[in-house]
């Protein structure tokens, strides 16, 4: 009888353990007319973006010199702010390839890719949105 109960417990444990999937980012979908959206990268823990879906402005969550969390505005190359009062921009983050992180104007198709940039004079590194070839 003990062998029978032990076998059943092992089978239940195996079923529960193998049935679990990998952890993924937890998020909520923004309302279809929402102006702002927070987007978390599934691959890079430090990439959390706040997108103004109307204007296309993007901020990245970062730490201040005091260690407090804050939103820091990001540079967007060859960018003309949108003047419409509707959601027009979206951010796409690939599940496995960080090189496929895009900001796109869904009306015009204009696209930017997330890029590492270095300031020549100071050597400081930062992320920006670089214009993506059409």
Residue pairs with C-beta under 8 A, 6 or more apart in sequence:
24 42
25 40
25 41
25 42
26 40
27 38
27 39
27 40
30 36
30 37
30 53
32 87
33 86
33 87
34 53
34 87
35 52
35 53
35 54
35 87
36 50
36 51
36 52
36 53
37 50
37 51
37 53
37 91
38 48
38 49
38 50
38 51
39 48
39 49
39 50
39 51
39 91
39 93
40 47
40 48
40 49
41 47
41 48
41 93
41 98
41 101
42 93
42 95
43 93
43 94
43 95
43 96
43 97
43 98
44 98
46 61
47 60
47 93
47 101
47 127
48 60
48 61
49 58
49 59
49 60
49 61
49 74
49 91
50 58
50 59
50 60
50 61
50 71
51 57
51 58
51 89
51 90
51 91
51 103
52 58
52 89
53 87
53 88
53 89
53 90
54 82
54 84
54 85
54 86
54 87
54 88
54 89
55 81
55 82
55 89
56 76
56 79
56 81
56 82
56 88
56 89
56 103
56 105
57 73
57 76
57 81
58 73
58 74
58 76
58 91
58 103
58 129
59 71
59 72
59 73
59 74
60 71
60 72
60 74
60 127
61 69
61 70
61 71
61 72
62 69
62 70
62 71
62 72
63 69
63 70
64 70
74 127
74 128
74 129
75 126
75 128
75 129
76 103
76 112
76 128
76 129
77 112
77 128
77 129
77 130
77 131
78 131
79 112
79 129
82 88
82 89
82 105
82 107
84 107
87 106
88 105
88 106
88 107
89 103
89 104
89 105
89 106
90 103
90 104
90 106
91 101
91 102
91 103
91 104
92 100
92 101
92 102
92 104
93 100
93 101
94 100
94 101
98 114
99 113
101 113
101 114
102 111
102 112
102 113
102 114
102 132
103 111
103 112
103 114
103 129
104 110
104 111
104 112
105 111
109 134
110 131
111 132
111 134
112 129
112 130
112 131
112 132
113 129
113 130
113 132
114 127
114 128
114 129
114 130
115 127
115 128
115 129
115 130
116 125
116 126
116 127
117 125
117 126
117 127
117 128
117 130
118 124
118 125
119 125
119 126
